Amino acid sequence: MSSLVLNKYIAKDKMMKKESGEKTYPIWLLVNPKHPAVHHNIWTPVLAEIQDKVYREMHTRIDATNIYIRNAVDDSRIVPKTLNWWGAEVATEIELFRDIVLKYKPKILITFGAFPYEFARRVYEIKPEKGPKSWGNSNLGDEFERAIENFDINITNKIPLLRRVIESGKFIKDQENSGENYFQYVGAKIADKIIQYKGGFNIWIE
């Protein structure tokens, strides 16, 4: 295989991996291409908790087949580092994603970790712009609570999740929730909003 053909194959393969699912689906996931395992390690257990609560309360399940999953940037090498925070290439990716998200208007945009969340904030031109150290687990947790509290079915709700959960998902929000792990806690919160606004989500298994 010539180097030219190989490069075309690699480029095509990378493009295919950048996104999956349907843009018309009302729930989107935005991930850091450096950490593709979040889909399995974080989203899968969170979705299981969402499905559990939905089934118990509505006796149906979410058809999650077409959830739109997208890498924030096409090339993991341009993901910002602490000393190289936000170059021109990332700004271009922000413009591209802004065009898509404004066209399709998902109801929920879930991000994983610091970079995708700040990326989403800049897509929506939320000020002030912040650096990577601004989004530790505690601050992302606060942003999650704020997103749930201010949930509005008429806009795109940006909901940040952690990129990594240690100690088998152990999570203590306060004394009342000391028996819940992280996945149970955030899954239940997201499920509550989906159930509350069930008429605004065309996501149900018939």
C-alpha positions as CSV (number, residue, x, y, z in Angstrom):
1,M,0.0,0.0,0.0
2,S,1.5,3.3,-1.1
3,S,2.0,6.1,1.6
4,L,-0.6,8.2,-0.2
5,V,-3.3,5.6,-0.1
6,L,-2.3,4.7,3.5
7,N,-2.7,8.4,4.5
8,K,-6.1,8.6,2.8
9,Y,-7.1,5.4,4.7
10,I,-5.9,6.8,8.0
11,A,-7.6,10.1,7.4
12,K,-10.9,8.4,6.5
13,D,-10.7,6.1,9.5
14,K,-10.0,9.0,11.9
15,M,-13.0,10.9,10.4
16,M,-15.2,8.0,11.0
17,K,-14.2,7.7,14.6
18,K,-14.8,11.3,15.3
19,E,-18.6,10.9,15.7
20,S,-21.3,8.2,15.8
21,G,-25.0,8.2,16.2
22,E,-27.6,10.7,14.9
23,K,-27.4,14.4,15.2
24,T,-31.2,14.6,15.4
25,Y,-31.1,12.6,18.7
26,P,-31.8,14.9,21.6
27,I,-29.0,13.6,23.8
28,W,-25.4,14.2,22.8
29,L,-22.1,13.2,24.4
30,L,-19.0,15.3,23.9
31,V,-15.7,13.6,24.7
32,N,-12.0,14.2,24.8
33,P,-10.4,12.1,22.1
34,K,-7.5,11.4,24.4
35,H,-9.9,9.5,26.7
36,P,-12.2,7.4,24.6
37,A,-12.7,5.0,27.5
38,V,-15.1,7.4,29.2
39,H,-17.9,5.9,27.0
40,H,-17.5,2.6,28.7
41,N,-16.1,3.6,32.2
42,I,-18.5,6.6,32.9
43,W,-21.3,6.7,30.4
44,T,-22.3,3.1,30.4
45,P,-22.9,2.8,34.2
46,V,-24.6,6.3,34.2
47,L,-26.9,5.2,31.4
48,A,-27.7,2.0,33.3
49,E,-28.9,4.0,36.3
50,I,-30.9,6.3,34.0
51,Q,-32.6,3.3,32.4
52,D,-33.3,1.7,35.7
53,K,-35.1,4.8,37.1
54,V,-37.0,5.4,33.8
55,Y,-38.2,1.8,33.8
56,R,-39.3,1.8,37.4
57,E,-41.3,5.0,37.0
58,M,-42.5,4.8,33.3
59,H,-42.3,1.1,32.5
60,T,-40.4,1.8,29.3
61,R,-36.8,2.4,28.4
62,I,-34.8,4.9,26.4
63,D,-33.8,3.8,22.9
64,A,-30.1,4.8,23.3
65,T,-29.1,3.3,19.9
66,N,-28.7,6.7,18.2
67,I,-27.2,8.8,20.9
68,Y,-24.9,11.2,19.2
69,I,-21.3,10.9,20.4
70,R,-18.6,13.2,19.2
71,N,-15.0,14.0,19.9
72,A,-14.6,17.6,20.8
73,V,-11.6,17.9,18.4
74,D,-10.6,15.7,15.4
75,D,-7.0,15.3,16.4
76,S,-6.1,14.4,20.0
77,R,-2.7,16.1,19.6
78,I,-4.4,19.6,19.6
79,V,-6.1,19.0,22.9
80,P,-4.9,21.9,25.1
81,K,-2.3,21.4,27.7
82,T,-1.7,23.6,30.8
83,L,1.1,25.4,29.0
84,N,-0.5,25.5,25.6
85,W,-4.1,26.4,26.5
86,W,-6.3,26.9,23.5
87,G,-4.7,27.3,20.1
88,A,-6.1,28.4,16.8
89,E,-6.9,24.8,15.7
90,V,-9.2,24.3,18.7
91,A,-10.9,27.6,18.0
92,T,-11.7,26.4,14.5
93,E,-13.2,23.2,16.0
94,I,-15.3,25.3,18.3
95,E,-16.7,27.2,15.3
96,L,-17.5,24.0,13.5
97,F,-19.3,22.5,16.5
98,R,-21.2,25.7,17.2
99,D,-22.7,25.5,13.7
100,I,-23.8,21.9,14.3
101,V,-25.2,22.4,17.7
102,L,-27.2,25.5,16.8
103,K,-28.6,23.7,13.8
104,Y,-29.8,20.5,15.6
105,K,-30.4,22.0,19.1
106,P,-30.0,18.9,21.3
107,K,-31.9,18.9,24.6
108,I,-28.9,17.5,26.6
109,L,-25.2,17.9,25.9
110,I,-23.2,15.8,28.3
111,T,-19.5,16.4,28.6
112,F,-16.8,14.3,30.4
113,G,-14.0,16.1,32.3
114,A,-12.4,19.5,32.1
115,F,-11.6,20.0,28.4
116,P,-14.9,19.0,26.8
117,Y,-16.8,21.1,29.4
118,E,-14.7,24.2,28.7
119,F,-15.0,23.5,25.0
120,A,-18.8,23.5,25.3
121,R,-18.7,26.7,27.4
122,R,-16.8,28.4,24.6
123,V,-19.1,27.0,21.9
124,Y,-21.9,28.9,23.7
125,E,-19.6,31.9,24.4
126,I,-20.0,31.6,28.2
127,K,-17.7,34.1,30.0
128,P,-15.2,34.2,31.6
129,E,-13.2,31.7,29.6
130,K,-11.3,29.4,32.0
131,G,-8.2,27.3,32.0
132,P,-7.8,23.6,32.7
133,K,-7.2,24.0,36.5
134,S,-10.5,25.7,36.9
135,W,-12.4,22.4,36.3
136,G,-11.4,20.0,39.0
137,N,-13.9,17.4,40.2
138,S,-15.3,19.6,42.9
139,N,-16.0,22.5,40.5
140,L,-17.4,20.2,37.8
141,G,-19.7,18.7,40.5
142,D,-20.9,22.2,41.4
143,E,-21.6,22.8,37.7
144,F,-23.5,19.6,37.4
145,E,-25.8,20.6,40.3
146,R,-26.3,24.0,38.7
147,A,-27.2,22.4,35.3
148,I,-29.7,20.1,36.9
149,E,-31.3,22.9,39.0
150,N,-31.6,25.2,36.0
151,F,-32.7,22.5,33.5
152,D,-34.8,24.0,30.7
153,I,-36.3,21.7,28.1
154,N,-36.4,24.7,25.6
155,I,-32.6,25.0,25.4
156,T,-29.5,22.8,25.2
157,N,-28.6,21.8,28.8
158,K,-24.9,21.4,29.2
159,I,-24.3,18.7,31.9
160,P,-20.7,18.0,32.9
161,L,-19.8,14.6,34.2
162,L,-16.4,13.5,35.6
163,R,-13.9,11.9,33.3
164,R,-12.6,9.5,35.9
165,V,-14.2,8.1,39.1
166,I,-11.9,6.4,41.6
167,E,-12.6,3.7,44.2
168,S,-15.2,1.9,42.1
169,G,-17.4,4.9,41.8
170,K,-17.6,5.7,45.5
171,F,-19.1,9.1,45.9
172,I,-20.4,10.9,49.0
173,K,-22.3,14.1,48.3
174,D,-23.5,14.6,51.8
175,Q,-24.7,12.5,54.7
176,E,-28.1,11.9,53.1
177,N,-26.5,10.4,50.0
178,S,-23.7,8.5,51.7
179,G,-24.9,5.2,50.4
180,E,-24.9,6.3,46.7
181,N,-22.0,6.0,44.3
182,Y,-21.3,8.6,41.7
183,F,-23.1,6.7,38.9
184,Q,-26.2,6.2,40.9
185,Y,-26.3,9.9,42.0
186,V,-25.8,11.6,38.6
187,G,-27.9,8.9,36.7
188,A,-30.8,9.5,39.0
189,K,-30.6,13.3,38.7
190,I,-30.5,13.1,34.9
191,A,-33.3,10.5,34.8
192,D,-35.5,12.8,36.9
193,K,-35.2,15.6,34.3
194,I,-35.9,13.2,31.4
195,I,-38.9,11.8,33.2
196,Q,-40.2,15.3,34.2
197,Y,-40.0,16.5,30.5
198,K,-40.8,13.1,28.9
199,G,-43.0,14.8,26.3
200,G,-40.1,16.8,25.0
201,F,-37.9,13.7,24.4
202,N,-38.6,11.5,21.4
203,I,-36.4,8.7,22.7
204,W,-38.7,6.0,24.0
205,I,-38.7,2.3,22.9
206,E,-42.1,1.6,21.5
